[in-house]
Amino acid sequence: MFAESDYRASSGPTNMHVVFQLCLLQPDLVILEMGRGRANGRKVLQGIRDRSFVPVIALLPPGDMLGTVEALNAGADQCLSE
């Protein structure tokens, strides 16, 4: 589906890899899963914000209000429940 619409998906095994991909690919949008190691998600989000103004949608577990507030404070533009 993504390839047919000329979209690409990318992921990385480490925080630094994700930030490096951001610099290399210069995406129009980042969708960042922050559910399971929320602290790591915040670090990635802060790394993104240090280098780019690209819009970031943070994906969080349903009902995670604290995570939503943390993601928005860290620079996410929008939060969605998975």
C-alpha contacts under 8 A as a table, 3 or more apart, distances in Angstrom:
res1	aa1	res2	aa2	distance
1	M	4	E	5.32
1	M	5	S	6.60
2	F	5	S	5.28
2	F	6	D	6.20
2	F	7	Y	4.75
2	F	8	R	6.25
2	F	9	A	7.72
3	A	6	D	4.90
3	A	7	Y	5.46
3	A	8	R	6.50
4	E	7	Y	7.50
10	S	21	Q	7.71
11	S	18	V	6.48
12	G	15	N	7.34
12	G	17	H	5.39
12	G	18	V	5.13
12	G	21	Q	7.90
13	P	17	H	6.63
13	P	18	V	7.64
14	T	17	H	5.18
14	T	18	V	6.51
15	N	18	V	5.31
15	N	19	V	6.46
15	N	40	N	7.08
15	N	43	K	7.18
15	N	44	V	5.44
16	M	19	V	5.11
16	M	20	F	6.01
16	M	44	V	7.64
17	H	20	F	4.99
17	H	21	Q	6.10
18	V	21	Q	5.05
18	V	22	L	6.30
18	V	44	V	7.18
19	V	22	L	5.00
19	V	23	C	6.49
19	V	44	V	6.79
19	V	47	G	6.21
19	V	48	I	6.05
20	F	23	C	5.19
20	F	24	L	6.18
21	Q	24	L	4.99
21	Q	25	L	5.77
21	Q	26	Q	7.84
22	L	25	L	5.46
22	L	26	Q	5.40
22	L	27	P	6.62
22	L	48	I	7.31
23	C	26	Q	5.56
23	C	51	R	7.70
27	P	30	V	6.85
27	P	54	V	7.24
28	D	54	V	6.21
28	D	55	P	7.22
29	L	54	V	5.90
29	L	55	P	5.21
29	L	56	V	6.10
29	L	57	I	7.81
30	V	54	V	7.03
30	V	55	P	6.27
30	V	56	V	4.74
30	V	57	I	6.25
31	I	56	V	5.81
31	I	57	I	4.78
31	I	58	A	5.94
31	I	59	L	7.06
32	L	41	G	7.35
32	L	45	L	7.93
32	L	56	V	6.92
32	L	57	I	6.13
32	L	58	A	4.83
32	L	59	L	5.93
33	E	41	G	7.03
33	E	58	A	5.88
33	E	59	L	4.60
33	E	60	L	6.50
34	M	37	G	6.56
34	M	38	R	5.03
34	M	40	N	7.66
34	M	41	G	4.79
34	M	42	R	7.49
34	M	58	A	6.33
34	M	59	L	5.73
34	M	60	L	5.52
35	G	38	R	5.68
35	G	41	G	7.91
35	G	59	L	6.82
35	G	60	L	4.80
35	G	61	P	5.55
37	G	40	N	5.28
37	G	41	G	6.39
38	R	41	G	4.89
38	R	42	R	6.23
38	R	67	G	7.41
39	A	42	R	5.14
39	A	43	K	6.37
40	N	43	K	5.03
40	N	44	V	6.25
41	G	44	V	5.11
41	G	45	L	6.07
42	R	45	L	4.96
42	R	46	Q	6.04
42	R	70	E	7.81
42	R	71	A	6.69
42	R	74	A	6.41
43	K	46	Q	5.09
43	K	47	G	6.13
44	V	47	G	4.98
44	V	48	I	6.15
45	L	48	I	5.00
45	L	49	R	6.15
45	L	71	A	7.98
45	L	74	A	6.59
45	L	75	G	6.79
45	L	76	A	7.22
46	Q	49	R	4.99
46	Q	50	D	6.08
46	Q	74	A	6.24
46	Q	75	G	7.13
47	G	50	D	5.10
47	G	51	R	6.61
48	I	51	R	5.39
48	I	52	S	5.74
48	I	53	F	7.85
49	R	52	S	5.27
49	R	53	F	6.27
49	R	75	G	6.65
55	P	76	A	7.41
55	P	77	D	5.97
56	V	75	G	7.82
56	V	76	A	5.15
56	V	77	D	5.36
56	V	78	Q	6.76
57	I	76	A	6.02
57	I	77	D	5.94
57	I	78	Q	4.86
57	I	79	C	5.54
57	I	80	L	7.14
58	A	71	A	6.82
58	A	76	A	6.16
58	A	77	D	7.83
58	A	78	Q	6.29
58	A	79	C	4.69
58	A	80	L	6.27
59	L	79	C	5.89
59	L	80	L	5.04
59	L	81	S	5.66
59	L	82	E	5.91
60	L	64	D	6.61
60	L	67	G	6.95
60	L	68	T	7.12
60	L	79	C	7.03
60	L	80	L	6.18
60	L	81	S	4.91
60	L	82	E	5.84
61	P	64	D	5.73
61	P	81	S	5.34
61	P	82	E	5.49
62	P	81	S	4.86
62	P	82	E	6.27
63	G	81	S	7.48
64	D	67	G	5.26
64	D	68	T	6.26
65	M	68	T	4.97
65	M	69	V	6.30
66	L	69	V	5.20
66	L	70	E	6.16
67	G	70	E	4.99
67	G	71	A	5.97
68	T	71	A	5.15
68	T	72	L	6.16
68	T	79	C	6.25
69	V	72	L	5.22
69	V	73	N	6.06
70	E	73	N	5.08
70	E	74	A	6.06
71	A	74	A	5.02
71	A	75	G	6.41
71	A	76	A	5.48
71	A	79	C	7.46
72	L	75	G	5.22
72	L	76	A	4.69
72	L	77	D	6.57
72	L	78	Q	7.08
72	L	79	C	7.47
73	N	76	A	7.23
76	A	79	C	7.06
